Amino acid sequence: MTAPLQDAALDQIFRSARTRNGWETAPLAETLLRAVYDLTRMGPTAANSCPARFVFVTSPEGRERLAALSSPSNGAKIRQAPCTVIVSYDLDFADQIPALFPHNPGAAAWFPKGAPHTETSAFRNGTLQAGYFILAARALGLDCGPMSGFDNAGVDAAFHAGTGIKSNILVTIGHGTDENLFDRSPRLDFETACQIV
């Protein structure tokens, strides 16, 4: 567990990976979608709360419904990509804590329903899991296109009606093309973004 990943793996996950805007349209196998989630779920969250929820939108009808709730440019990507994932967070995540955090099942009481810090924790840890999802997909050879620019309330009504689940981001996944691929944008250097204290 202490050996660093080889450069080829680091390139695939970070250095050479790009946010894709164009997609090959061939469908993705369900086994691959499940494999991405199986890696994603291993990332740490507070009290192992795992508040993220994932809707893999693959059908033409589902993609059209989601595209119609997105900005025009994002809608075009959703219609083309073989899968767009609605990454959301469950406000009722604490219901799962007794099973997920068995050495302290009473930790569910840390997150009372309706409390502001419960929603903050759901959003924060769900967003963390969205990051794990992107890295897991890249590690398994997929490209990703994370997006905001959609009607959250509309998506929640269409895909999460009657639940405590709230949409966070969309991520197109598949095998990307170079269509509308931007030059890589700069990143902040260590001296600008970091401190050692």
Secondary structure by P-SEA (a helix, b strand, c coil): ccccccaaaaaaaccccccccccccccccaaaaaaaaaaaaacccccccccbbbbbcccaaaaaaaaaaccaaaaaaaaccccccbbbbbcccccccccccccccccccccccccaaaaaaaaaaaaaaaaaaaaaaaaabbbbbbbccccaaaaaaacccccccccccccccccccccccccbbbbbccccccccc
